[in-house]
Amino acid sequence: MEQIELVDNEKILSLTRQERFLVKIAAVRDKICEFGILVITIISAAVVLFIFGFILSKSWQIFKINGLGFVTGKGFDQQVLEAFNAPPGQPVWRFGALGLLIGTLATTIGALVIAIPAGLGTAIVISELAPNYYVKSFIQTVIRLLASIPSIIYGLVGLLVVVPFISKTLITNDMQIRYIPFFQLTGNSILAGIIVLSIMIVPVIVALSVDAINAVPKKYKEAGLALGLSHWRTIVKVIVPAAKSGILAGIILAAGRAVGEAIALSMVTGGIGNIPNPAHGPVYFLTPVLTLASAIVNKAESMSTPSIEAALFACGVVLLITCALLSVFTKIVEAIVKRREGIE
């Protein structure tokens, strides 16, 4: 180390005065950039903490009164109505968001079941199987277009195409009569939400999976082919396992996007806080539901009532915690994968 420093000092001394001045300017510029990045990072973290603290303070009364009962109780729709119509001086503070939580999980998991194979398959085609540049460019253009479409457009397409299709092809008059004691079958359902949401999150999985696959060293592919593996088996057995860290990160980020989606789902899932019953069989997927994010949008008109406002902020707290846990889970998965692969 001392020898290296002596060599660097000799190089600096051999420079002209103008060159020394430029070196000092470059060093100062680097310090300013580092300080600026540090300041921006601190500000960003402070903003996130402020948002979380603000939402938590607005919803504190709900968690103080309900505790964990907020996420284990049910009847959110009726409770909002009772709180809105409560006489002055007798506010209703009891709320249960279990139906909203189940609706969020049902649509998110269902969308991932469709989006993961579709997104990963598309990423493999783009990175490895596209026959030429034009096909690859066309697919990437379509993916970028899907990613740039506003969520309300997805909601409109779902409302005008997906919901009527489900209503006409999957729902019969006998089914409507049979299940009318529980809910009304109109096509607005978990299934409609899953279809719309899966199309929305596919671009996230594709984009990150393509980057992960392209980051795999070419020598991995060459080694697989040299050992006699076919191109497809090389992709499945060598390339995809080597890129699984980035692929898993894309899947988890897509799940975060799905959990927080509000506008599109509020238009196609029915907007009713039902708790789907697996005993209903396939009709489970035709049950109208309400997600946490959609509840904030749909019930926002009632926020003039303090207890309802606090309940909606409590829904926001649950969403924030869920997204934060997904981010932490992403880091944990990446660390585990790297440790297993022997990467420090």
Beta strands, then each sheet from edge to edge (+ up, - down):
end
